[in-house]
Amino acid sequence: MKLLLYILLLFPVALSAQQRFYPMVDFYKDRLYHTTYEILPDSVYAYTYTGASFFPETEETTFQIHHLNEDKKERKWLGRKLFQEHFFEIKGNGYFITVNPIVDFSLGRDLHAVTTTNLFCNTRGFEVKGDITDKVSFSSDFRENQQRFADYQAHYITQSGEYYPGSGNYIQQNGSVPGAARTKPFKGDAFDYAYVTGSVTYRPFQFLRVSLGNNRHFVGSGYRSVLLSDYSANAPYLRFSYRINKKLSGEAIYGQQLNLLRTEIQSNATERQYEKKGFSAHYFTYKPWEFAAISFFESTVWDRGDSTEIRRVHGLYYNPVPIINTAVLGTKGTRSNSMIGINMLVKLPAHFHVYGQLALDDFRSFSPAYQVGMRWSEPFRIRNLFFQVEYNTVPEGFYTHPNRRLNFSHNNLPLVHPVGNNFSEAIVRLSYEWKRIAIESKTNLYRTTRNLNTGMLGDRLLAVSPIPSVIENGRLFLQQVDVLYRFNRMNNLQIFLSMLYRKEAFPSSDSQTLYVGFGLRTQLENRYFDF
């Protein structure tokens, strides 16, 4: 009964059958920038996205996922559920509910590892979405996971573990999985973790949506973002989405985040609480033309105390107007840490999208983070071919604050990029799908730093300072190729064969990883292990 109540309270997505929140997973986001989508056997729906690029989006401003289903065969019940439809649907006068299982079963091995231990993922869960009248919608998903990661991934996860105050020091244990949750041990060298995502959304007026839930958000049109990413864990939030007219729209988010650092303050719970901090973000979009959009972004991390004291959040936390917080408190206030930025998206002929971001977190020295990128959908009129090139750079010290408890992080994971800061990264992505068979390639090339004492890449923005050590410069190279057969676009059910090659090139380390694995999954969220 408690689990059922918890699920009902944490439902994610949005508004009527036309209003659901658009998934952030790369498959759906990439399809969003494609030019045409087939809806009916005898018609093609031509659509070009130049929206606000604040995800999750709504199907009202993008497209409905079932429009991607190109399977027109008449099938029996099992065939429809496997290839065409949601696993379970209930439709009636004023309501529509869908249920899909979530699975990720994979098995593989690192061929460069010293041991011959198998790597595995065992994920079971479910997703429920529904619309009640044209005003209220909900969605929820639950995942239970056991997983053994490659060595470099497991090292990263354990470095993100929770801290316990000790005798003058902090003791770190367990771990935090990117895009998921904190962990407990499983079979010695594996991890056990579970998490729920959800929200309820209400539209009182045509121009306003109000969402309450527990989810991640992503700002931008790229694979990465230098403003806000879905890399970290889910967090509770209240979101207002408003539209002034066809050219002006905005978003405001008020939420809470955690430093995984146990407080000294006792509560009625069996465990001590984690340190909390407030988070707010404002996003205002202007579309001067149908083919272009420019957005202004501001986000702030707010002090709510430390391990010995709980404080009220600053009054400006509730301010709904962009830029006011930074103008009044600056970027590095005594109780706040702010960042401002710009996001741009332009559609050019021949199905090109060019995009970029610029972020600034310190007015005293102009040392911005930035992104430039290009998407090319269906080049040379080859259907379902996709190409993307992107470059990101973030200077040393970005996203930080003199009080490390106010860094841009949540669950001991960076809010933006896996490396944190002090890196440059080039990304090339290529994918092609023929009928149900797809091949996807992604290449990452980094210039970054490494802590000799901990092996930590960049500055991971932890609330507790890493052990001081000599910092060395180096490079990372990652190449991932997935070959898959996609059964159903509604829930992205697929069988896959995956290969990942990773090489560190630092003066003191030249470790390599070569992972080969296969499995079955419903890929409904982004997970990033390319660091």
Residue, then its C-alpha position, 0 to 999 in steps of 0.5 A: m500500500k505504501l508503494l502504491l501511494y508513493i507511485l501515485l504521488l510521484f507521477p511525470v509528464a503532462l497534459s491531455a493526449q496532446q500534452r504529454f511531456y516529450p521524453m529526453v532519451d536521445f532516440y526521441k530527441d533525435r527524431l524530433y529534429h528529423t524533417t518528416y514523420e509519417i502519420l497516416p498511410d496516405s499522408v506525410y506530416a511535415y514538421t520542423y522543430t525550432g522550439a525552446s529546447f527545454f526538455p521534457e517538452t510536450e507533444e503539443t509543441t513537438f509531435q506525438i510518439h505514436h506518429l513515429n510508428e510506421d508498421k501498418k501490418e494487421r497483426k494479432w494481439l501479441g504482434r500488436k503489443l510487440f511491434q505497434e502498441h503500448f503493452f496495456e491501454i485503457k481508453g474511455n470518455g475523458y481518460f486514457i491510460t497506458v502501461n509498459p514494462i521497463v527492462d534492461f537485461s544485458l551481459g558482457r565483458d571487458l576484454h582488457a580487464v585483468t579479471t574475467t568477471n562478467l559485467f551485467c545489468n538487471t533492470r525491472g520496472f514499469e511505466v504508467k502514463g495517463d490523461i484525465t480530461d484535457k486538464v490533468s495528466f500523470s506519468s510514473d516509472f519505477r526501476e529496480n536495478q542490480q548492475r556490475f559496471a566496467d572498472y572505470q565506471a565503478h571507480y567513478i560511482t564509488q567516488s560519488g558515494e555518500y559522506y558520513p561525518g567522522s572524528g574530524n573527517y568524512i568517511q565515504q561509502n557506497g556510490s551514486v549512479p549517473g542518471a539514477a540513484r545512490t547505491k548499496p553493495f551487491k555481490g561484493d563488486a556490483f551495485d543495487y539501486a532503485y528509483v522512481t520518476g514522476s509528476v502530475t501536470y495541470r493546465p488551468f489555462q491554455f497558456l499555462r502548465v503547472s507540473l509537480g514531480n520528481n525528474r531531471h531536465f535538459v536545456g539545449s539542442g545538443y547531445r550535451s549541455v553547458l547550462l543544465s543536463d539530465y546527467s544527474a539524479n532525479a530531483p523534486y521540483l515545481r515547474f511553470s511553463y507559460r506562453i505569452n504569444k507565438k514568439l515569447s514563452g518561458e519556464a520557471i523551476y523551483g526545486q530541491q537538491l542534495n549533497l550526499l553528506r549526512t547531517e549531525i541533526q537527528s530526526n525521527a527517521t532511522e538515518r540522518q538526513y542529507e544536506k539540502k540546497g535549493f535550486s531555481a531556474h528561469y528560461f525565457t525564449y524569443k522566436p524572431w522567425e519560425f526557423a530560429a529561437i534564442s533563449f536566456f537562462e538563469s539558474t541558482v543554487w541556494d544555501r539551506g545550511d550545512s551538517t550542523e544547521i538548517r536554514r531557510v532559503h533566501g527570499l529571492y528563491y521564489n522570484p519568477v523574473p529572470i536575471i533578477n537573482t543574479a543582478v541583486l546577489g551576483t554570481k557568487g553570493t554568500r548564500s547563493n551560486s548563480m549562472i546565466g547563459i544563452n541557448m540558440l537554435v537555427k534551422l538552415p536549408a537542406h535539413f541542417h540545425v545549428y545550435g550553440q550555448l554560452a554560459l557565464d558564472d563569474f562576472r569578475s573574469f570573463s571566462p565562459a563555457y560554450q557549445v557549438g554544434m550541428r545536426w544534419s537530418e536525412p542528409f542527401r535525402i537518405r531517410n533515417l540517416f542522422f549526423q551530429v558534430e558538437y564541441n563543448t568547452v568548460p574552463e577550470g573552476f566553472y560551476t563551483h563556489p567558494n563554499r563547495r556545498l553550493n556547487f552545481s551538483h546533486n546526489n554528488l553528481p555534476l548537474v551539467h557534465p560528467v567531468g565537471n569542469n576544466f575540459s574540452e570535448a568533441i563529439v561525433r554521432l552517426s546513426y542509420e535505421w533501415k526498417r527495424i535494424a539500426i546502427e548507432s556510433k558515437t565518438n568522444l575525444y577529451r582534453t581534461t585533467r586527472n588527480l594523481n591521488t584519486g584518479m578523478l577526472g576534472d573537478r567533480l564538484l563534490a561538497v567535500s574537497p578531494i584529497p589534494s594531489v598533483i594534477e596532470n593534463g591528458r586525453l580521453f578517447l571513447q568509441q561506442v557502436d551499437v547494432l540493434y533491432r527495434f521492435n516497438r517505437m512506442n516504448n523503444l523495445q530493442i535487442f542490441l549488441s554493444m561495443l565500447y572502447r575507451k583509452e586514457a592517455f595521461p603521463s601516469s596512466d594509459s588504461q584501456t577498456l574494451y567492452v562487448g555485450f548484448g541484451l534486451r532493453t526498453q530505452l526510455e531515458n538517457r544514461y551517460f557513461d562516456f567519460 
